[in-house]
Amino acid sequence: QWLLEHWFTRFPFSVWLLAALLLYFIYKVHFDAIITFKFSGYPYFMVLGLGLLGVLAVLGVAFKNDVMAIVGGVGLALIAIALVFVGGFTVAKLQQEMVFFVFGIYFAARGRA
C-alpha cells in the first residue's frame, strides 16, 4: 500500500493517464496479433516489440528511471513508423500507428516525467 501511495503522489495525474492510455491502446490495437504467438515473420516481432517497449516506457515512468523511459519511447516511435509501411501504406494504418509514435516521442522527450 505504501508503494502505491508513493507512486501516485509523486506523479501528476496526467502522466498516469497517459501511461494507462498507452497500455490500453496497445491492448486494443495489437493484442490479437501479440496473443497468436505466430512467429511467422517480422511484423509479429515488430508488434511484440511495440508492446514490450510500451511497457518499458510505462515502467520507466513508474520507477523514475530516465533510461527505461527514453529507450522505451524512442523504440516505440521507431517501431510505429516502421509498422506504417509493413504490408503496404494506407492512411488508416498511418493514423493508427501515429498514436503510438506520439506516445513514444512524449516518453522519449519527457523521460521520467
C-alpha atoms as a printed R data frame, in Angstrom:
    type eleno elety resid chain resno      x       y       z
1   ATOM     1    CA   GLN     A     1  0.000   0.000   0.000
2   ATOM     2    CA   TRP     A     2  2.836   2.396   0.766
3   ATOM     3    CA   LEU     A     3  4.320   1.786  -2.664
4   ATOM     4    CA   LEU     A     4  1.091   2.688  -4.459
5   ATOM     5    CA   GLU     A     5  0.635   5.808  -2.354
6   ATOM     6    CA   HIS     A     6  4.248   6.766  -3.007
7   ATOM     7    CA   TRP     A     7  3.883   6.365  -6.788
8   ATOM     8    CA   PHE     A     8  0.579   8.170  -7.069
9   ATOM     9    CA   THR     A     9  1.700  11.137  -5.004
10  ATOM    10    CA   ARG     A    10  4.968  11.646  -6.900
11  ATOM    11    CA   PHE     A    11  3.497  11.994 -10.365
12  ATOM    12    CA   PRO     A    12  0.770  14.197 -11.748
13  ATOM    13    CA   PHE     A    13 -2.454  12.537 -12.723
14  ATOM    14    CA   SER     A    14 -1.863  13.429 -16.381
15  ATOM    15    CA   VAL     A    15  1.290  11.280 -16.550
16  ATOM    16    CA   TRP     A    16 -0.557   8.298 -15.103
17  ATOM    17    CA   LEU     A    17 -3.417   8.873 -17.532
18  ATOM    18    CA   LEU     A    18 -1.025   8.912 -20.495
19  ATOM    19    CA   ALA     A    19  0.700   5.750 -19.304
20  ATOM    20    CA   ALA     A    20 -2.640   3.984 -18.836
21  ATOM    21    CA   LEU     A    21 -3.856   5.153 -22.250
22  ATOM    22    CA   LEU     A    22 -0.676   3.882 -23.910
23  ATOM    23    CA   LEU     A    23 -1.164   0.412 -22.459
24  ATOM    24    CA   TYR     A    24 -4.868   0.488 -23.348
25  ATOM    25    CA   PHE     A    25 -4.184   1.468 -26.970
26  ATOM    26    CA   ILE     A    26 -1.548  -1.252 -27.321
27  ATOM    27    CA   TYR     A    27 -4.063  -3.736 -25.940
28  ATOM    28    CA   LYS     A    28 -6.910  -2.503 -28.139
29  ATOM    29    CA   VAL     A    29 -4.990  -2.273 -31.411
30  ATOM    30    CA   HIS     A    30 -2.378  -5.037 -31.281
31  ATOM    31    CA   PHE     A    31 -3.454  -7.546 -28.633
32  ATOM    32    CA   ASP     A    32 -4.883 -10.019 -31.173
33  ATOM    33    CA   ALA     A    33 -1.591 -10.067 -33.061
34  ATOM    34    CA   ILE     A    34  0.502 -10.436 -29.909
35  ATOM    35    CA   ILE     A    35 -1.549 -13.263 -28.378
36  ATOM    36    CA   THR     A    36 -1.479 -15.503 -31.500
37  ATOM    37    CA   PHE     A    37  2.175 -16.495 -30.929
38  ATOM    38    CA   LYS     A    38  2.739 -16.976 -34.662
39  ATOM    39    CA   PHE     A    39  6.429 -16.420 -35.165
40  ATOM    40    CA   SER     A    40  5.941 -16.354 -38.916
41  ATOM    41    CA   GLY     A    41  7.589 -13.086 -39.825
42  ATOM    42    CA   TYR     A    42  8.972  -9.769 -38.803
43  ATOM    43    CA   PRO     A    43  5.593  -7.965 -38.462
44  ATOM    44    CA   TYR     A    44  4.783 -10.172 -35.462
45  ATOM    45    CA   PHE     A    45  8.114  -9.355 -33.841
46  ATOM    46    CA   MET     A    46  7.610  -5.650 -34.521
47  ATOM    47    CA   VAL     A    47  4.205  -5.675 -32.844
48  ATOM    48    CA   LEU     A    48  5.610  -7.689 -29.949
49  ATOM    49    CA   GLY     A    49  8.444  -5.176 -29.647
50  ATOM    50    CA   LEU     A    50  5.919  -2.337 -29.691
51  ATOM    51    CA   GLY     A    51  4.092  -3.909 -26.775
52  ATOM    52    CA   LEU     A    52  7.248  -4.602 -24.774
53  ATOM    53    CA   LEU     A    53  8.705  -1.151 -25.377
54  ATOM    54    CA   GLY     A    54  5.403   0.432 -24.385
55  ATOM    55    CA   VAL     A    55  5.503  -1.464 -21.117
56  ATOM    56    CA   LEU     A    56  9.169  -0.451 -20.706
57  ATOM    57    CA   ALA     A    57  8.272   3.230 -21.161
58  ATOM    58    CA   VAL     A    58  5.486   2.974 -18.573
59  ATOM    59    CA   LEU     A    59  7.776   1.189 -16.122
60  ATOM    60    CA   GLY     A    60 10.413   3.851 -16.694
61  ATOM    61    CA   VAL     A    61  7.915   6.484 -15.632
62  ATOM    62    CA   ALA     A    62  6.690   4.410 -12.689
63  ATOM    63    CA   PHE     A    63 10.174   3.707 -11.321
64  ATOM    64    CA   LYS     A    64 11.560   7.179 -12.133
65  ATOM    65    CA   ASN     A    65 14.174   5.675 -14.447
66  ATOM    66    CA   ASP     A    66 15.130   8.015 -17.300
67  ATOM    67    CA   VAL     A    67 16.919   5.389 -19.362
68  ATOM    68    CA   MET     A    68 13.975   2.972 -19.365
69  ATOM    69    CA   ALA     A    69 11.507   5.704 -20.328
70  ATOM    70    CA   ILE     A    70 13.709   7.160 -23.070
71  ATOM    71    CA   VAL     A    71 14.670   3.798 -24.600
72  ATOM    72    CA   GLY     A    72 11.048   2.680 -24.480
73  ATOM    73    CA   GLY     A    73  9.859   5.929 -26.025
74  ATOM    74    CA   VAL     A    74 12.420   6.015 -28.843
75  ATOM    75    CA   GLY     A    75 11.823   2.339 -29.640
76  ATOM    76    CA   LEU     A    76  8.067   2.884 -29.595
77  ATOM    77    CA   ALA     A    77  8.356   5.789 -32.028
78  ATOM    78    CA   LEU     A    78 10.686   3.921 -34.418
79  ATOM    79    CA   ILE     A    79  8.596   0.763 -34.496
80  ATOM    80    CA   ALA     A    80  5.419   2.802 -35.004
81  ATOM    81    CA   ILE     A    81  6.957   4.470 -38.068
82  ATOM    82    CA   ALA     A    82  8.103   1.117 -39.440
83  ATOM    83    CA   LEU     A    83  4.699  -0.505 -38.897
84  ATOM    84    CA   VAL     A    84  3.079   2.116 -41.116
85  ATOM    85    CA   PHE     A    85  4.949   0.733 -44.124
86  ATOM    86    CA   VAL     A    86  4.710  -3.000 -43.343
87  ATOM    87    CA   GLY     A    87  2.279  -4.636 -45.747
88  ATOM    88    CA   GLY     A    88  1.653  -1.504 -47.762
89  ATOM    89    CA   PHE     A    89  0.938   2.080 -46.861
90  ATOM    90    CA   THR     A    90 -2.618   3.168 -46.062
91  ATOM    91    CA   VAL     A    91 -3.931   6.284 -44.410
92  ATOM    92    CA   ALA     A    92 -5.774   4.183 -41.814
93  ATOM    93    CA   LYS     A    93 -2.520   2.488 -40.761
94  ATOM    94    CA   LEU     A    94 -0.822   5.869 -40.624
95  ATOM    95    CA   GLN     A    95 -3.495   7.241 -38.308
96  ATOM    96    CA   GLN     A    96 -3.418   4.124 -36.136
97  ATOM    97    CA   GLU     A    97  0.342   3.958 -35.703
98  ATOM    98    CA   MET     A    98  0.885   7.686 -35.291
99  ATOM    99    CA   VAL     A    99 -0.859   7.444 -31.933
100 ATOM   100    CA   PHE     A   100  1.988   5.197 -30.783
101 ATOM   101    CA   PHE     A   101  4.532   7.487 -32.429
102 ATOM   102    CA   VAL     A   102  3.239  10.463 -30.433
103 ATOM   103    CA   PHE     A   103  3.302   8.465 -27.193
104 ATOM   104    CA   GLY     A   104  6.864   7.377 -27.974
105 ATOM   105    CA   ILE     A   105  8.046  10.914 -28.660
106 ATOM   106    CA   TYR     A   106  6.386  12.130 -25.464
107 ATOM   107    CA   PHE     A   107  8.020   9.492 -23.270
108 ATOM   108    CA   ALA     A   108 11.382   9.935 -25.024
109 ATOM   109    CA   ALA     A   109 11.356  13.701 -24.613
110 ATOM   110    CA   ARG     A   110  9.898  13.798 -21.132
111 ATOM   111    CA   GLY     A   111 11.888  10.928 -19.679
112 ATOM   112    CA   ARG     A   112 10.680  10.031 -16.242
113 ATOM   113    CA   ALA     A   113  8.204  12.914 -16.069
